[in-house]
Amino acid sequence: MTITNDNSPITKLQRLFQRELLPLLGDLRLAILLLLAIAGISISGTVIEQGQSLAFYQSNYPEDPALFGFLSWKVLLFLGLDHVYRTWWFLAILILFGSSLTACTFTRQFPALKAARRWKFYDQPRQFEKLALSAELDSGSLANLAPVLQQRRYKVFQEGNKLYARKGIVGRIGPIVVHASMLIILAGAIWGALTGFMAQEMIESGTKFQVKNILDAGPMAAPQVPKDWSVKVNRFWIDYTPEGSIDQFYSDLSVVDNQGKEIDREKIYVNKPLRYRGVTFYQTDWAIAGVRFRLNNSPVLKLPMAPLETGGKGRLWGTWIPTKPDLSEGVSLLAKDLQGTLLIYDTAGKLLTTVRAGMYAEVNGVKLYIDEIVGSTGLQIKADPGIPIVYLGFGLLMVGVMMSYVSHSQIWALQQDGSLYVGGRTNRAQVAFERETIEILEQLKTPGIEEEVAIAST
């Protein structure tokens, strides 16, 4: 004889889980609260720039005056709002919401599906009084009713003088599919937060690079960062409108292996990225990297151009070119775009002349040839292995929502004491179900025979 210890710690934990924790997790109010929290946090992640530098947050979220009186850069970084989707507390909320969905699925949806699949006959006329729609017929029989229901795609079960029919069981499966799809979406989001990364690079045209400037990455993102291949910027250029504004900027990118062999090549622009091995390269920005020039008969020289502060009045890059070997004299070159025009200023800040790429200007007794203004492409690089999982979840979510709109309809019938009792109910589309039931009853009518029909409304 085996004696079970009902007071063991494991048994107590099981009881606590089943009686206290599981009902709490399956509470619809908790799920709604968590969903609202996720939505609010996601909005904050959209409003607050993610993955920027410390200097950016110090400049845009100063301590005095703090945004809303409290949101300074220190508070923002302490709470992790600069990478909110990877914070431990946001992932914990996602896991808690997933646990709530799972508990609701097992405590509510699966029992509801099990009850819907189980057929139960009514063997007493009074049971029909509880139905939203019921009728007592003086004529008709189960033998006539069964084929009528089958024609309307009901699945019919009959036992003696009792009949049960149902259709639309897929409508009961739909909520389970919806819950499962949301769990898949949450799993994809969590997996992406743990294994994804985001980087930004400003790469000069004609150079090769590997992803280094990673701004945000999950704790398991290292395998996603490219190591055995790199990207070469073959060319970067900008198309301008006739008015001189930017129409579109392009980058011709090549994926090359460690031996320098080209594996893939793509011309990218805004909204048309390069994708390779789960890493996506987006065209997001541009800059002027430098200028190639000659002084008289010198070889081609190159100097970098640095961005200048304009007080929000556009973008401007500049550099200083010496015109004497001892660096005692020189000129400043300024450019605002890649259209090829440069402004030349002397040391006193006086505009001397303008020059275009491919031309020259005489300054300080020397000929300054401008061969090329070199541009840089600004790339945002992302890897998110959770995206396919999220897409799968959203696909199933749409299927589940459509399935949920299917009405689950049930009809009972009992033939007793010369009368045929018929009743039914549905979980949605009540008017359509009432119309269908009345049509079924009309088909059972026999001319000259009176019937008493009682329709009870809930």
LINGI-V118538 format. One line per field, one symbol per residue. phi: phi as a letter, one per 40 degrees, with the letter a starting at -180 (. if undefined). Layout:
phi=???
This chain:
phi=.bbcccbcdccccccccccbcccccccccccccccccccccccccccccbgcccccccccbccacccggacbcccccccgccaccbcccccccccccccccccccccbcccccccccccbccbbdcccccccbaabbcbgaccccdccccccgccbbbagcbabbaagcccccddcccccccccccccccccccbcabbbbbbcdgbbabcbcccaaccbcdccccbbabbbccababcbcdcgcccabbbcbbcbcccgccbaaacbadgbcbbafgbbbbcbaaabcabbabbfbcccbbbcbbcbcbggbhbabaabbcbbdcgcbabbbbababchcbbbbcccgcccababdgbbbcbfgbcbcbcacccbbcbbbbbacccdccccccccccccccccccccbbbbaabafgbbcbaaaacafccccccccccccccccbdgbcbbbbbbbc
